[in-house]
Amino acid sequence: MISLKIRKLKDMKILSIISLLLSVMVSLLIPSLANADPEKLWIFQPRLTTGIMHYEFDFKFTAPGGAVPSTVKLFDDMPFFGGGAMLLYDRCFADAYFQLSTTGKDDEGTEQDTEYVRRVDNEFDRKDYAITFGCMVTNNLSFFTGYKNGKTDIHIASTQNWPYDRIDEESTGDVEFKSDGLFLGVAYTHPIGNGQLGVQLAATKLDAEYNQHNFTRTNDRAVGDKPDTNDENWFLLGNTLGWTLGTNWTAPISKHLWYGISFNYSNYDFDLDSAYVIRKGEPDPDFINTLGSGMNYDMIETVYSLQLQLSYQFK
């Protein structure tokens, strides 16, 4: 309970800092908007993007006493593609983009000892969307804010076999992990020749939903009965206050055509708000009681991405 209060105080402190930065941003933007030249041109800049991301997702419940009722840990390097568009006027801009990854695979392979054989195969993909608004307050410094949404779909398939007991078990799990929220950031650019080198830092407040549907079929060949089935659903809600750091280089190819290279890193460690399991159409009281008596919950998402983009300016 004490650690939870400390964490809440830290979150409140960080949120206060974000609110202060937002107030400073507004106070700086008002003079910029008030002094905008009415003859300034609007610029519309669509773009195509591609790249590769290193995606890591680590989820685990640990009950008191060390039991682990559920664990999902996966990572892979996945190519992605996407697109977006930016609308600029004077010193301010609005931007929207989407990004879709290919399917990643993290096969845990076959684990075998003297009692059983176990194999786990994971597949997953990632979708991201964002809307950003910002303004330059100097020729090099800008502030921005916006909304982002991310979704990871995961399919888990596992088989276990106990040869001596003649028991076979097949399990599948379909996971939908979604997170969304607001962000606030600052960016700095420095001209080098015809191009610009930039860095940016953003604070993000995300709410997350983790939904997992498990289906297990157990066949006891020693008894000869029909296979038993178990159908259950896991529901979790969490939140985090994380940071995203990035660097980028942009330069013109021609009068209207530009290219860009960027590298971004983000890490989100989610705190548990609530969790429950439904078995046979009703919440499992044993799970809820265990959760209330000190179950430890960990869910961490980490993304490294290298992105290439090609944009065209319409003035």
N, C-alpha and C positions, 0 to 999 in steps of 0.2 A: 504493500500500500504506500509506503514511504517513497519507494522508487518511482511509482506511478505518479505521485504528486510532483516529484522532482522533474520527471519528464514533461508533465503538463506545464510546469513553470517555465521550463526551457522553451517549449513550443510557444507559450504566450510571449516570451521575450523576443523570439525570432519573429513572430507575427507583428509585434510592436515595431521592430526594425523595418519590416516590410511596409507597414503602414506609413512610417516616417519617410521611407524612400519614395513611396507613392505620392505623398504630400509634396515632397521636394520636386518630384517629376511634374506634377500638375502646375506648381508655381513657376517652374521654368518654361513649361510649354505655353502657358497663356500669353506671355509677351511674344513668343515666336509666332503664334497664330494671329495675334492682333496686328503684328507688323508684316504679315505675309503679303507679298506682291500680287495683286489681282491678275497681273499679266503673266505670272508663272505658268508654265505648261504642265498639264497632267501627263504622267508617264504610266503606261501600262506595260508590265513586264512578265509575260508567261514564261515558264521554264519546265524542263524535263530533268529528272534526276535518276541516278542509279548509283549503286555502291554495294558495300558489304558490311554486315553488322556481326559482331560477336555478342550473342545473347546468352545470358545465364539466368536461370530461375531456380530458386532453392526454397522448398516448402517443407515444413516438418511440424508435426504435433508430438510432444513428448509428455506423457502422463507421469505423475509422481511415482517414483520407484523405477523409472527408466524405460517403461514400455513405450514403444513407438507404434501407434495405431495406423499412421499414414505418413508416407514420405514420398515426395516428388522432387527429384534433382536432375536437371538437364542443362545442357549447353551445346552450342554448335555455331559455326560460321555460316551465315545465310546471306546470299545475294538479295538485293531488294531493288524495286523500281518505284517511281512515283512522279508526281508533278505538282505544280502550284502556280500561283500568280501573285504579283505584287502591284498595288496601285499607289503611286506617289504623287504628292502635290507639295510644292515648296519643300519644307523640311519634315513633313510627316508622311507616314505610310500605313497601309493596311495589307496584310499578307494572309494567304490561306494555302495549305498544302495537305496532301495525303501521301501515304507510303505503304506499300505492300511487300511482304517478304516471300521468298520461296519457302518450301517445306524443309524444316530442319529435322535431323534425326540424331538421336542419342541412344544408341543401342547399348544397354548395360551388359549384353552378352550372356553367356551361360556360366552359372555358378554351380559347382558340383562338389559334394563331399560323400562320405560313406552312407548317408541317410537319404539324401534327396538331390534332385536336379532342378534348377530354377533358371528361367530365361525371361528377361524383360526388354521390350522394345518400345521406344517413345518416338512420336512424331509431333511436330508443332509448327505453327506459323504465326506471324505477327502483323498487325495492322495499326497504323498511327495516323492521327488527324490533328491539325492545329490551326487556330486563327490567332493572328498577332496584330496589335496596333502599337505604333511607336512614333517618336519624333526625335530629331537631332536637336540638341541644345547648344552644341558647338559644331564646328566643322568636323570634329573627330569623335565626339561623345554623344551617345543616344541612349534613351531609356525606352523600354517596351514592356507591354503586358499582354495577356491573352489567355486562351483556353486550349487545353490539350486533352486528347482522348486516345488511349491505347488498349488494344485487345489481343490476347494470346489464346489460341485454341490448341489444346494438347490432347493427344490420343495415346493412352497407355494400354499395352497388351502384355500379359505375363502368363507363363505356364509353370506349374510346379508338379513334380512327380516324386512320390516316395515308393521306390520299387519294392522294398521288402513288405510294406504295408498294403501294396497294391491300391494306392490312392492317387488319383489325378485331379488337378485343380487348374481351371482356366479362369482368368480374371481380365476384365476390360474396364478402363476408366476414361470417360470423356470430360475434359476440364475446360471451363471457360473462365479466364481471368481477365477482368476489366478494371481499368483505373482511369479516372478523369479528374480534372481540377484546373485551378487558375495558377498562373505563373507571373512573376515580375522579374525583370532583368535589366542589365546594363551592358552596353557594347562599346568598344573603343576600336577605331580604325586608324591606320597610319599609311599614308600614300608612299609607295615605293615604285618609282618609274611611272608606267602607265597603269599599274595595278594598285591594289589595296590589301594590306594585311590586317586582319581583325581578330579580336578576342571577345568572348562574351561569357557572362555568368548570370544564371537565373535561379531563383528560389521557386520551388513548386510545392503546392499543397494539394495532395491527391487523396481521393477516396477510392477504395478498391472493393470489388466483389469477387469472391472465389467460389465457383459452383462446380462440384464434381459429382458425376453420376457413376457409381460402381455397380458392376454386375459380375457375380462369381458363380461358377458352376463346379460342384465337387462330385466326383464319381468314385465311390468306394467299391472297387471291383472285388474285394474280399467278401463283402456282404452280398453283393449282387442286386442291391436295391436300385431304383431309379436315381439318377443324379439329383442332388439337392442344389437349389438355387438361392442366392441371396442378392437382393436388390436394395441399394441404399443411396441416399443423396447427402452430400456434405455442402453446407452453406456457411460462408464466412464473410464478415465485413471488417475492413481495416482501413487505416489511414496512415499517411506519412507526410513529413515535411522534409523534402530532399533538395538536392542541388544538381544543376547541370552545367558543365563546363565545355566550352568549344573554342576552336580556332578555325579561321578560314582565309582563303586567298581568292581574290577575284580580279579579273583583268579583261580588257576588250580584245576580241578577235578582229572585229571590224567596227564600223560606226554604230551599228545597232546590235551586233551579236557579241555576247559575253560568255565567258566560262568561269566556273568556280570549283574550288576544292575545299572541303571542310572535314574536320575531325571533331567528333563530339563524344562526351562521356557522361553517363548519368547512373546514379545508384540510389535505390529506394528501399529502405528497411521499414516494412509496414508493422504498425502496432495493431493488436487485436481489439476490435470493438465488440463483436459478438460472434458466436459460432454455434451451430447445432447440426445434428445428424437426424435424418428421417429414415426409419426402417419400417417397412410394412405400412406405410402411409401415416405414421405418427412419429413425433420427436422421441428420440431415445433418451430416457431419463438418466440412465447410467452415464452416458456421455456428458450430459449437461451437469450432473453432479460432480464428475471428475474435473470438468473444466472449471467449475466454481471452486474446487478445492486445490487449485494450483497447477493446472496444465500449462505447459510452456508452449508458446506458439511462435514460429519463425517463418517469415516469408520475405525473401529478398530478391529484388530484380535489378540486374546490372546490364547495361548496354554500352558497347563501344561501337562506333560507326564511322566508316570512311565513305564520304559521299562526293560524287562528281555531278556537276550540273551545267546545263547549257540554257541560256536565256536570251530572249530577243526583246528589245525595247521599241515600243510604239509611242511616238511623241505627237 
